[in-house]
Amino acid sequence: PREEALDLNTATAQQLEALPQIGPSLAQRIVEYREAYGPFQALEDLLNVPGIGPSILEAIHDHVTVHP
């Protein structure tokens, strides 16, 4: 299905920046959240990252995945 999807649990900040609506500071926050709280269990966990809301989640939804 989503062969090119970026795994949120292994992606670097630089890789995350390539996503729609994700700039350097948001990419860094995603990485910091992952380091602080452990791997993402679901894409919806991104909503816990400060600065990410439903519209950004929708914009990147088809570009990312999480592998447990």
C-alpha positions in Angstrom: 0.0 0.0 0.0 2.2 2.8 1.2 5.6 1.6 0.1 7.3 5.0 0.3 5.7 6.0 3.6 8.1 7.4 6.2 8.2 5.5 9.5 7.7 8.1 12.3 9.6 5.9 14.7 12.9 5.8 12.6 12.7 9.0 10.6 15.4 11.6 11.1 14.4 15.3 11.6 15.8 16.0 8.1 13.5 13.3 6.6 10.5 14.6 8.5 11.1 18.1 7.2 10.4 16.8 3.7 6.8 16.1 4.7 4.0 18.6 3.8 3.6 21.4 6.4 6.5 20.1 8.6 9.3 22.5 9.0 12.5 22.2 11.0 11.0 23.1 14.4 8.1 20.7 14.0 10.4 17.9 12.8 12.6 18.4 15.8 9.6 18.3 18.1 8.5 15.0 16.6 11.9 13.5 17.2 12.1 14.9 20.8 8.6 13.6 21.5 9.7 10.1 20.3 12.8 10.2 22.4 10.9 11.3 25.5 7.8 9.1 25.3 9.0 6.1 23.2 7.8 5.0 19.8 4.6 6.2 18.3 1.9 3.5 18.4 -0.4 5.1 15.9 -0.4 8.1 13.6 -2.9 9.8 15.8 -0.2 10.0 18.5 1.3 12.8 16.5 -1.6 15.0 17.8 0.2 14.9 21.2 3.2 16.7 19.7 2.9 20.5 20.3 2.1 22.3 17.1 0.5 19.4 15.3 -3.2 19.5 14.9 -5.8 17.7 12.8 -5.0 19.6 9.6 -1.3 18.8 9.7 -2.1 15.2 10.5 -4.4 15.0 7.5 -1.7 16.6 5.3 0.9 14.0 6.1 -1.3 11.0 6.8 -0.7 9.3 3.5 3.1 10.0 3.7 3.8 8.4 7.1 3.4 5.1 8.9 4.3 3.6 12.2 5.8 0.2 12.7 5.5 -1.2 16.2 
